Amino acid sequence: MARRTLWSCFCGDRGRRDGQKFSLRLAQFIMNKQKWIVSVFLAGCIFSLIAMLFVNVNYDLTEYLPAGAPSRVGLNQMEEAFGYPGTARVMLKDVTLYEAKQYKDRMERVDGVDQILWCDSAVNIYAGEDFIDRKSIEDYYKDGCAVMDVTFEEGDTSVKTSRAIDQMREITGDKGYFVGMAVQTKSLTENVESEMSLIMTVAVIMIFAVLCITTNAWAEPFLFLLVMGVAILLNRGTNIFIGTVSFLTNNVAMVLQLATSMDYSIFLLDAFSRGKSRGLSEEEAMTGAIDEAINSIFASSLTTVVGFLALVSMKFTIGFDMGLVLAKGIVFSLLTVVFFMPAIILKFSRLNERTKHRSFLPDFKKMSHGIYKLRYVSLAVMLLLVPPAYVAQGMNEFLYGNSAVGASEGTKVYADDQEIVRRFGRSNMLLALYPNTSPVTEKEMSDRIEELSYVKSVTSLANSLPAGIPEEFLPESVVSQLHTRDWCRMLIYIRTKSESSQAFACTQELEEIVKAFYPENSWLVGETPSTRDIRDTITEDNTRVNVLSLLGVFLVVMASFRSLLVPALVIIPIEAAIFLNMAVPYLAGDTMVYMGYIIVSSIQLGATVDYSILLANNYVASRKTLPKRDACIRALMLSCSSIFTSGTIIVLAGYIIYFISSTAAIGDLGHLIGRGGLFSMALVLTVLPALLVSFDGIVTDTEYERIKRRIKGRRRIQDEQSEKAI
């Protein structure tokens, strides 16, 4: 939305002239090579349609931990020694002990299931219920319900594991309740795939409706959506060069790209329409439009790209994943609008003429006058609200791990989990990995861990074998799961959530015990240790990402306005909107998924700072011929239409994601984006005018110009002194 090129900002008048020559040459090249350019884009679309089918989607957040994180090191070592099995917990409702045993045996024979832990390993189920101590088995059977812990042959994300869960569901029918990481991952995959199709469909329909209201021809919305569709397709297809993208990136990037880059196509079409209205031919109007609009598109896209690229610096590399794909999407949107759209506009030109209609938007004159009158009230309200909002947004409660994503409220996994917990309490599996040095030491450690009150069960080779019996007496299938030549593994089930302060404290104590017996080359892995490492890593990322996104946007705006103060004025309303946006969950008592919190700050800054840039540019331009009051009102009238169009699209995109997605991480992200866009629009239109008018003298007289005058003045004085000396 900014009207200057970076080249002209850095290089002055000569740079501006060179930039204009370049953009004119580029416009002429695009017009002369239309057919060739369209062919290249069509080939790119065909490639992308095929390539996007081969992009891997990752649903495991632990994959994004730094290589040096303790749980990541332990997971890698365990996968190398034993593999890392998928896990689940199954409850059977309204069954006798004998029936539960039959179900267990059938499920254990399913291809992909390694073992199922239940009370039949310690109690003879066939002995008769009168001979069984119900108290001793209440962790596994009570009130006609049986609960079992399942270990799969392959990992949580494996296709084989997913098929095994389907077969187990068929066996249990409506008696079965399933939870655990493998079940969460399967549920997340299925929900996301089905929901994102609906989200994209609804988003396109709603954005189409907004464009029908804000454009001047019924055919124009089809034109915009076609161009953006090509850009989105190219971005998705080129993800194949990344190889694997996160489920969050894969499913949110499309909607965000559509919402944040629609302006670029509007710029170009508006410039073309102005050229046509001056009586130019279609080719001349398009050449002029490209020449005129490329500067605005480049400057506007640069702030968004900078905001997104700040995410690349995250050590929790889902930020790198999302930042790279989103920034790449903006670049493809820019390239598609500049190179591909001119040919499409010319093809739509007659259709646009035939379907013209009057503008449905008002002139915003009354609204602009009202905003100007209340400008200091708006500023005072912001100054009162922002300090407590800043404090409140730092007091939010967060969730970090996989369970917060895959078992969020509203999913079947969540409902099943609540039912199992109500009857049997929590069961959280941890795996200890340590050197195979001494069975005596292993037995001592196993006994020490079993004594802990929160430990439900411990499975190790040392506590499975009677004293003095060699492990050769056990089947190889059992031994290989717990011992190799160099390594031992112990399964520990504790009575906690996978993510809570209690779970973290219990995990810490268990780690200390393992380290006491095996000081070197020992680890405790599982969902809780991984979640703790995700928490520690991602919270460190927060400050870095915020500073880099602010600094990057500040430098871009500074170059555009050649001022140190104007970027601060432009960013103030957006940062205030971010604080207010992040304070709402605290005031509402909601728990947020931390990924949304850290990612949205950069997205909101990068995507909505354009509103401030547009309004400030229009104010500076109007101020050249008008007094402060009239310039402010005129700037608002010129800016409202674009800000409302762009802002409404972002708000709709965010809230559509929020209302449709049952996945907490995706839903929270959408909610924050939608609400953030709303706050950004409101504060830019109400607070920024007050700031521009209050600092008018500095805004209209940039540091660059003052320095230039000062240098000229010094040179003049030096010349006069030299003449006198002569």
C-alpha positions in Angstrom: 0.0 0.0 0.0 3.0 2.3 0.4 3.5 4.5 -2.7 7.3 4.5 -2.9 9.8 1.9 -4.0 12.6 1.0 -1.6 15.0 1.9 -4.4 13.8 5.4 -4.5 13.8 5.6 -0.7 17.4 4.6 -0.4 18.7 6.4 -3.5 16.9 9.7 -3.6 15.7 11.4 -6.8 18.1 9.6 -9.1 17.1 6.3 -7.5 13.5 7.2 -8.0 14.1 7.9 -11.7 16.0 4.7 -12.1 13.2 2.8 -10.4 10.6 4.3 -12.7 12.7 3.4 -15.7 13.0 -0.2 -14.5 9.3 -0.6 -13.7 8.4 0.9 -17.1 10.8 -1.5 -18.9 9.3 -4.4 -16.8 5.8 -3.4 -17.8 6.7 -3.3 -21.5 8.4 -6.7 -21.2 5.3 -8.2 -19.5 3.0 -6.8 -22.2 5.2 -8.1 -25.0 5.6 -11.6 -23.6 2.0 -12.2 -22.4 1.5 -15.5 -24.1 4.9 -16.9 -23.0 4.3 -15.8 -19.4 0.8 -17.3 -19.3 2.3 -20.6 -20.6 4.9 -20.6 -17.9 2.2 -20.1 -15.2 0.0 -22.8 -16.6 2.9 -25.2 -16.6 3.7 -24.2 -13.0 0.0 -24.9 -12.1 0.2 -28.4 -13.7 3.4 -29.2 -11.9 2.0 -27.9 -8.6 -1.2 -30.0 -8.9 0.9 -33.1 -9.2 3.7 -32.1 -6.7 1.3 -31.1 -3.9 0.2 -34.8 -3.7 3.7 -35.8 -2.7 4.2 -33.2 0.1 4.4 -34.9 3.4 2.4 -33.5 6.3 3.7 -33.9 9.8 1.4 -34.1 12.8 4.0 -34.7 15.5 5.2 -31.5 17.2 8.2 -33.3 18.8 9.7 -33.4 15.3 10.3 -29.7 15.6 12.3 -29.7 18.8 16.0 -28.7 18.5 18.4 -31.5 17.9 20.0 -30.9 21.3 16.8 -31.0 23.4 17.1 -33.8 26.0 13.8 -35.5 24.9 14.8 -35.2 21.2 18.2 -36.9 21.9 16.5 -39.6 24.0 13.9 -40.2 21.3 16.5 -40.5 18.6 18.5 -43.0 20.6 15.4 -45.0 21.5 14.3 -45.1 17.9 17.7 -46.4 16.9 17.8 -49.1 19.6 14.1 -50.2 19.8 12.0 -48.0 17.6 9.5 -45.7 19.2 6.1 -47.4 19.5 2.7 -45.8 19.1 0.5 -46.0 22.2 -3.2 -46.0 23.0 -5.5 -46.6 25.9 -8.8 -48.6 25.3 -11.8 -48.8 27.7 -14.5 -51.5 27.2 -17.8 -50.6 28.7 -20.4 -53.1 30.1 -18.3 -56.2 29.9 -17.5 -59.0 32.4 -13.9 -60.0 33.2 -14.2 -63.0 30.9 -15.6 -60.9 28.0 -12.9 -58.3 28.4 -10.3 -61.0 28.2 -11.8 -62.2 24.9 -11.8 -58.7 23.5 -8.2 -58.2 24.6 -7.0 -61.5 22.9 -8.8 -60.5 19.6 -7.3 -57.0 19.6 -3.8 -58.3 20.4 -4.0 -60.5 17.3 -4.5 -57.4 15.1 -1.7 -56.7 12.7 0.2 -53.8 14.0 -0.5 -54.3 17.7 2.6 -55.3 19.7 1.2 -55.9 23.1 -1.8 -55.0 25.4 -1.1 -54.5 29.1 -4.1 -55.6 31.3 -4.6 -57.3 34.7 -4.6 -60.8 33.1 -0.8 -60.7 33.3 -1.0 -60.7 37.1 -4.4 -62.4 37.8 -5.9 -65.6 36.5 -9.1 -64.3 34.9 -10.5 -67.9 34.5 -10.2 -68.6 38.3 -13.7 -67.3 38.9 -14.7 -63.9 40.1 -15.2 -65.1 43.7 -11.5 -65.9 43.9 -10.2 -62.6 42.5 -9.4 -59.7 44.8 -11.3 -56.8 43.1 -9.2 -54.2 45.0 -6.0 -55.5 43.4 -7.3 -55.0 39.8 -9.4 -51.8 40.2 -6.8 -49.9 38.0 -7.8 -52.2 35.2 -11.4 -53.4 35.9 -14.3 -52.0 37.9 -18.0 -51.3 37.6 -18.3 -53.5 34.5 -15.6 -51.5 32.6 -12.1 -52.7 31.6 -9.2 -50.4 30.6 -6.1 -51.6 28.7 -2.8 -50.0 27.6 -1.9 -50.7 24.0 1.6 -50.6 22.4 1.8 -50.8 18.7 4.6 -52.2 16.5 5.2 -48.9 14.7 4.9 -45.2 15.7 1.9 -43.0 16.4 1.9 -41.6 12.8 2.3 -44.9 11.0 -0.3 -46.0 8.5 0.0 -49.5 9.9 -0.9 -48.1 13.4 -3.8 -46.2 11.9 -5.2 -49.4 10.3 -4.7 -51.3 13.5 -6.9 -48.7 15.4 -9.6 -49.0 12.8 -9.6 -52.8 13.2 -9.7 -52.5 17.0 -12.7 -50.2 16.7 -14.5 -52.8 14.6 -13.8 -55.4 17.2 -15.0 -53.3 20.2 -17.9 -51.6 18.4 -19.9 -49.2 20.5 -18.3 -50.7 23.7 -14.9 -49.2 22.9 -13.4 -45.9 24.0 -10.0 -44.9 22.6 -7.4 -42.4 23.7 -3.7 -41.9 23.5 -1.1 -40.4 21.1 -1.8 -42.8 18.2 -5.5 -42.2 18.5 -5.0 -38.4 18.8 -2.8 -38.3 15.7 -5.3 -40.4 13.7 -8.2 -38.2 14.8 -6.2 -35.0 14.0 -5.3 -36.2 10.5 -8.9 -37.1 9.7 -10.5 -34.0 11.2 -8.0 -31.6 9.6 -8.4 -33.1 6.1 -12.2 -32.9 6.2 -12.4 -29.5 7.9 -10.0 -27.7 5.8 -12.0 -28.4 2.6 -15.0 -26.9 4.3 -13.0 -23.9 5.7 -11.6 -23.1 2.3 -15.0 -23.4 0.6 -16.7 -21.1 3.2 -13.7 -18.7 3.1 -14.0 -18.4 -0.7 -17.7 -17.8 -0.6 -17.5 -15.1 2.1 -14.5 -13.4 0.5 -16.4 -13.5 -2.8 -19.4 -11.7 -1.1 -17.1 -9.0 0.3 -15.5 -8.4 -3.1 -19.0 -8.2 -4.7 -19.7 -5.3 -2.3 -16.4 -3.5 -2.6 -15.7 -3.8 -6.4 -17.5 -2.1 -9.2 -18.3 -5.0 -11.5 -19.8 -8.4 -10.9 -17.1 -10.2 -12.8 -14.2 -8.7 -10.8 -14.5 -11.1 -7.8 -14.1 -14.0 -10.2 -11.0 -12.4 -11.6 -9.4 -11.8 -8.2 -10.2 -15.3 -6.9 -8.8 -16.9 -10.1 -5.5 -15.0 -9.8 -5.2 -15.8 -6.1 -6.1 -19.4 -6.7 -3.1 -19.7 -9.1 -0.8 -18.1 -6.5 -2.0 -20.5 -3.8 -1.6 -23.5 -6.0 2.0 -22.5 -6.9 2.8 -22.1 -3.2 1.4 -25.4 -2.2 3.1 -27.3 -5.1 6.5 -25.8 -4.4 6.3 -27.1 -0.8 7.6 -30.3 -2.3 11.1 -28.6 -2.2 10.7 -28.3 1.6 9.7 -32.0 1.7 7.6 -32.1 4.8 5.4 -29.3 6.3 3.5 -29.2 9.5 -0.2 -29.8 9.6 -0.7 -26.3 11.0 1.2 -24.7 8.1 -0.4 -26.9 5.4 -3.9 -26.1 6.4 -3.7 -22.4 7.5 -1.3 -21.1 4.8 -3.9 -21.2 2.0 -6.5 -19.1 3.9 -3.8 -16.7 5.2 -2.3 -16.2 1.7 -5.7 -15.5 0.3 -6.6 -13.0 3.0 -3.3 -11.1 3.2 -2.4 -10.7 -0.5 -5.8 -10.0 -2.1 -4.9 -6.3 -2.0 -2.2 -6.7 -4.7 -4.6 -7.7 -7.4 -7.0 -4.8 -6.3 -4.1 -2.3 -6.7 -3.4 -3.5 -10.3 -7.0 -3.5 -11.4 -7.6 0.0 -9.9 -4.6 1.4 -11.7 -5.8 -0.2 -15.0 -9.3 1.2 -14.6 -7.8 4.7 -14.0 -5.8 4.4 -17.2 -8.9 3.4 -19.1 -10.9 6.3 -17.7 -8.2 8.7 -19.1 -9.0 7.4 -22.6 -5.9 5.1 -23.0 -6.1 1.9 -25.0 -6.2 -1.3 -23.1 -2.6 -2.1 -23.8 -1.4 1.4 -22.8 -3.6 1.4 -19.7 -2.2 -2.0 -18.7 1.4 -0.9 -19.3 0.8 2.2 -17.2 -1.0 0.2 -14.5 2.0 -2.2 -14.1 4.4 0.7 -14.0 2.2 2.5 -11.4 1.1 -0.5 -9.2 4.4 -2.5 -9.0 5.9 0.0 -6.5 2.8 -0.2 -4.2 2.6 -4.0 -4.5 6.3 -4.4 -3.7 6.3 -2.1 -0.7 3.1 -3.6 0.7 4.3 -7.2 0.3 7.7 -6.5 1.8 6.2 -5.6 5.2 4.2 -8.8 5.2 7.2 -11.0 4.1 9.4 -9.4 6.8 6.7 -10.1 9.5 6.4 -13.8 8.4 10.2 -14.3 8.0 10.7 -13.4 11.7 9.1 -16.8 12.5 12.0 -18.5 10.7 14.3 -17.6 13.6 12.4 -19.9 16.0 14.4 -22.7 17.5 11.2 -24.7 17.7 11.3 -25.2 13.9 7.6 -25.2 13.2 8.1 -21.5 13.1 10.7 -21.9 10.3 8.2 -24.2 8.5 5.3 -21.7 8.8 7.4 -18.6 8.2 9.0 -19.9 5.1 5.7 -21.2 3.5 3.8 -18.0 4.4 6.6 -15.7 3.1 6.9 -17.9 0.0 3.1 -17.5 -0.5 3.3 -13.7 -0.5 6.2 -13.8 -3.0 4.1 -16.0 -5.3 1.1 -13.7 -4.9 3.3 -10.8 -5.9 4.7 -12.6 -8.9 1.3 -13.9 -10.0 -0.3 -10.4 -9.8 2.6 -8.6 -11.6 3.2 -11.2 -14.4 0.1 -13.3 -14.8 -2.7 -11.0 -13.9 -2.3 -8.4 -16.7 -3.2 -11.0 -19.3 -6.2 -12.2 -17.3 -7.4 -8.6 -16.8 -7.3 -8.0 -20.6 -9.3 -11.1 -21.1 -11.9 -10.1 -18.5 -11.9 -6.4 -19.7 -15.1 -6.6 -21.8 -16.9 -8.8 -19.2 -16.0 -6.3 -16.5 -17.4 -3.5 -18.7 -20.7 -5.4 -19.3 -21.2 -6.2 -15.6 -20.4 -2.8 -14.1 -22.5 -1.7 -11.2 -22.6 1.3 -8.9 -20.4 1.3 -5.8 -22.1 -0.1 -2.8 -19.6 1.6 -0.4 -20.3 5.0 1.0 -17.8 7.9 0.6 -17.0 7.7 4.4 -17.2 11.5 4.7 -19.4 11.6 7.8 -17.4 8.8 9.4 -14.1 10.6 8.7 -15.4 13.8 10.3 -16.6 11.9 13.3 -13.2 10.1 13.7 -11.4 13.5 13.5 -13.6 15.0 16.2 -13.1 12.1 18.5 -9.5 11.6 17.7 -8.1 12.5 21.2 -10.8 10.5 22.9 -9.7 7.5 20.9 -6.1 8.2 21.8 -6.9 8.6 25.5 -8.9 5.3 25.5 -6.0 3.5 24.0 -3.5 4.9 26.5 -5.8 3.8 29.3 -6.3 0.3 27.9 -2.9 -0.7 26.6 -0.9 -0.9 29.9 -3.3 -3.3 31.6 -3.6 -5.2 28.3 0.1 -5.6 28.1 0.3 -7.0 31.6 -2.7 -9.2 31.0 -1.4 -10.8 27.9 1.7 -11.8 29.8 -0.4 -13.7 32.3 -2.2 -16.0 29.9 -2.2 -19.8 30.6 -0.9 -21.9 27.8 -0.8 -25.5 26.5 2.2 -26.6 24.4 2.2 -30.2 23.4 0.5 -32.7 21.1 -2.4 -33.5 23.4 -3.4 -29.9 23.4 -3.7 -30.1 19.6 -5.1 -33.6 19.0 -7.5 -34.1 21.9 -9.1 -30.6 22.2 -12.6 -30.1 23.5 -15.2 -30.9 20.9 -13.4 -34.0 19.5 -14.4 -37.6 20.0 -11.0 -38.3 21.5 -11.7 -35.6 24.1 -15.1 -37.1 25.0 -13.6 -40.6 25.2 -10.8 -39.3 27.4 -13.2 -37.7 29.8 -15.2 -41.0 30.1 -12.1 -43.1 30.8 -10.7 -40.5 33.3 -14.0 -40.4 35.1 -13.9 -44.1 35.7 -10.2 -45.0 36.0 -8.2 -41.7 36.4 -5.2 -40.8 34.3 -2.6 -43.0 32.7 0.4 -41.4 31.2 3.1 -43.6 29.6 6.8 -42.7 30.0 9.8 -44.7 28.7 13.2 -44.8 30.4 16.2 -45.7 28.3 19.5 -46.7 29.9 22.6 -48.8 29.3 22.4 -52.6 29.6 25.0 -53.0 32.3 23.5 -54.7 35.3 20.2 -56.5 35.9 20.7 -55.9 39.7 20.9 -52.1 39.1 17.8 -52.3 36.8 15.8 -54.2 39.4 16.8 -51.7 42.2 15.7 -48.8 40.0 12.5 -50.6 39.0 11.6 -51.2 42.6 12.4 -47.6 43.6 10.1 -46.3 40.9 7.3 -48.7 41.8 7.2 -47.3 45.3 6.2 -43.8 44.1 2.5 -43.0 44.9 1.7 -41.6 41.4 3.2 -44.6 39.6 0.5 -47.0 38.3 2.8 -49.7 36.8 6.3 -50.4 35.8 7.3 -52.9 33.1 11.0 -53.9 32.7 12.8 -57.1 32.1 14.3 -57.1 35.6 10.8 -57.0 37.3 9.3 -59.5 34.8 11.8 -62.3 35.4 11.8 -64.3 38.7 15.1 -64.0 40.5 17.8 -66.2 39.1 16.0 -67.0 35.8 18.0 -66.0 32.7 16.3 -63.9 30.1 16.7 -66.6 27.5 13.7 -68.3 29.1 11.4 -65.5 27.9 10.2 -65.3 24.3 12.4 -63.2 22.0 9.4 -61.0 21.1 9.2 -59.9 24.8 13.0 -59.6 25.4 13.5 -57.5 22.2 11.0 -54.9 23.4 12.9 -54.3 26.7 16.6 -55.3 26.1 19.1 -55.2 23.3 22.8 -56.0 23.7 23.6 -52.4 24.7 20.4 -50.8 25.9 17.5 -51.4 28.3 14.0 -49.9 28.2 11.4 -49.5 31.0 7.7 -48.7 30.5 6.4 -46.5 33.3 2.7 -45.5 33.6 1.9 -42.6 35.9 -1.5 -41.2 37.1 -1.2 -37.7 35.6 -2.2 -35.8 32.5 0.3 -35.7 29.7 0.6 -31.9 30.2 0.2 -30.3 33.6 2.4 -28.9 36.4 2.0 -32.2 38.3 3.0 -34.2 35.2 6.1 -32.0 34.8 7.0 -32.4 38.5 6.6 -36.2 38.4 8.7 -36.4 35.3 11.4 -34.4 36.9 11.5 -36.7 39.9 11.6 -39.8 37.7 14.4 -38.3 35.6 16.4 -37.7 38.8 15.9 -41.3 39.9 17.0 -42.7 36.5 20.1 -40.4 36.5 20.9 -41.5 40.0 21.1 -45.2 38.9 22.5 -44.4 35.4 24.3 -41.1 35.5 25.4 -41.3 31.8 23.6 -42.1 28.6 20.1 -42.3 30.2 16.9 -40.5 29.2 13.2 -40.4 30.1 11.1 -39.9 27.0 7.4 -39.7 26.3 4.8 -37.1 25.7 5.4 -35.2 29.0 9.2 -34.8 28.6 8.7 -33.7 25.0 6.0 -31.2 26.0 8.2 -29.8 28.7 11.0 -29.3 26.1 8.6 -27.7 23.6 7.5 -25.3 26.4 11.1 -24.4 27.3 12.1 -23.9 23.6 9.1 -22.0 22.3 8.9 -19.6 25.3 12.5 -18.6 24.5 11.5 -18.0 20.9 8.9 -15.4 21.8 11.0 -12.4 22.6 13.3 -13.1 19.6 10.4 -13.4 17.1 8.7 -10.2 18.4 11.9 -8.2 18.3 12.9 -9.3 14.8 9.4 -8.8 13.3 9.2 -5.3 14.9 12.7 -4.4 13.7 12.2 -5.7 10.2 8.9 -3.9 9.7 10.4 -0.7 11.3 13.3 -0.7 8.9 11.0 -1.2 5.9 8.7 1.6 6.9 11.6 3.9 7.8 13.0 3.4 4.3 9.6 4.2 2.8 9.0 7.4 4.8 12.7 8.3 5.3 11.9 9.0 9.0 12.7 7.5 12.4 9.5 8.8 14.0 6.9 7.9 11.4 7.6 4.1 11.6 7.0 4.3 15.4 3.7 6.2 14.8 2.7 3.6 12.2 3.5 0.6 14.4 2.0 1.9 17.7 -1.7 1.2 16.7 -0.8 -2.3 15.5 1.2 -3.2 18.6 -1.6 -1.9 20.8 -4.0 -4.1 18.8 -1.7 -7.1 19.4 -1.7 -6.5 23.2 -5.5 -6.1 23.3 -5.9 -9.2 21.2 -3.7 -11.3 23.4 -5.3 -9.9 26.6 -8.8 -11.1 25.7 -8.1 -14.9 26.5 -6.8 -13.9 29.9 -9.9 -11.8 30.7 -12.1 -14.6 29.4 -10.3 -17.3 31.5 -9.3 -19.3 28.4 -6.2 -21.4 28.0 -4.4 -20.8 24.8 -2.2 -23.0 22.6 1.1 -21.2 22.8 2.0 -21.8 19.1 -1.0 -19.5 18.2 0.2 -16.9 20.6 3.7 -16.6 19.3 2.9 -17.0 15.6 -0.1 -14.6 15.4 2.0 -11.7 16.8 4.2 -11.8 13.7 1.3 -12.5 11.4 -0.9 -9.6 12.8 2.0 -7.1 12.6 3.1 -8.1 9.1 -0.4 -8.4 7.6 -2.1 -5.3 9.1 0.7 -2.7 9.3 -0.2 -2.0 5.7 -3.3 -0.3 7.0 -1.2 2.2 8.9 1.2 2.7 6.0 -1.7 3.5 3.6 -3.3 6.0 6.0 0.0 7.7 6.8 0.9 7.9 3.1 -2.5 9.5 2.2 -2.1 12.0 5.1 1.4 13.0 3.9 0.1 13.4 0.3 -3.0 15.3 1.3 -1.0 17.6 3.6 0.9 19.0 0.7 -2.2 21.0 -0.4 -4.5 21.0 2.7 -4.4 22.1 6.3 -4.1 19.4 9.1 -7.8 19.0 9.7 -8.8 18.6 6.1 -5.8 16.4 5.2 -6.7 14.0 8.1 -10.3 13.8 6.9 -9.3 13.3 3.3 -6.8 10.7 4.2 -9.4 8.7 6.1 -11.9 9.0 3.2 -9.3 7.7 0.8 -8.1 4.9 3.1 -11.4 3.5 4.6 -12.4 1.6 1.5 -9.1 -0.3 1.2 -8.8 -0.9 4.9 -12.3 -2.2 5.3 -11.9 -4.5 2.2 -8.6 -6.0 3.3 -9.5 -6.0 7.0 -12.9 -7.6 6.5 -11.3 -10.4 4.5 -8.7 -11.2 7.2 -11.4 -11.0 9.9 -13.6 -13.4 8.0 -10.8 -15.8 7.2 -9.8 -16.0 10.8 -13.3 -16.5 12.2 -14.2 -19.1 9.6 -11.2 -21.1 10.7 -12.2 -20.6 14.3 -15.8 -21.6 14.0 -15.2 -24.7 11.7 -12.0 -26.3 13.0 -12.3 -28.6 16.0 -8.5 -28.7 16.3 -7.4 -26.4 19.1 -4.2 -25.2 17.5 -5.9 -24.3 14.2 -9.0 -22.9 15.8 -7.0 -20.7 18.3 -4.9 -19.5 15.4 -7.9 -18.5 13.4 -9.6 -16.8 16.4 -6.5 -14.7 17.1 -6.1 -13.7 13.5 -9.7 -12.7 13.1 -9.9 -10.8 16.3 -6.5 -9.3 15.7 -7.5 -8.0 12.3 -10.6 -6.4 13.9 -8.6 -4.6 16.6 -6.0 -3.5 14.0 -8.6 -2.0 11.8 -10.3 -0.2 14.7 -7.1 1.3 16.1 -5.6 2.3 12.8 -8.8 4.2 11.9 -9.3 5.9 15.3 -5.9 6.2 17.0 -3.5 6.8 14.1 -5.2 10.0 12.9 -4.7 11.5 16.3 -1.0 10.6 16.2 -0.5 12.0 12.7 -2.1 15.3 13.6 -0.3 15.6 16.9 3.1 15.0 15.3 2.2 16.8 12.1 5.4 18.9 11.9 7.6 15.9 12.1 5.5 13.6 9.8 5.4 16.2 7.0 9.0 17.2 7.4 11.1 14.0 7.4 14.5 13.7 9.1 15.9 12.9 5.6 14.8 16.3 4.3 16.0 18.1 7.4 19.4 16.5 7.2 19.6 17.3 3.5 18.8 21.0 4.2 21.3 21.1 7.1 24.0 19.7 4.8 23.1 22.2 2.1 23.2 25.0 4.7 26.6 24.0 5.9 27.9 23.9 2.4 26.5 27.3 1.6 28.2 28.7 4.8 31.5 27.0 3.8 31.3 28.5 0.3 30.6 32.0 1.7 33.5 31.7 4.1 35.8 30.5 1.3 34.7 33.5 -0.9 35.4 35.9 2.0 38.8 34.3 2.6 39.7 34.7 -1.1 
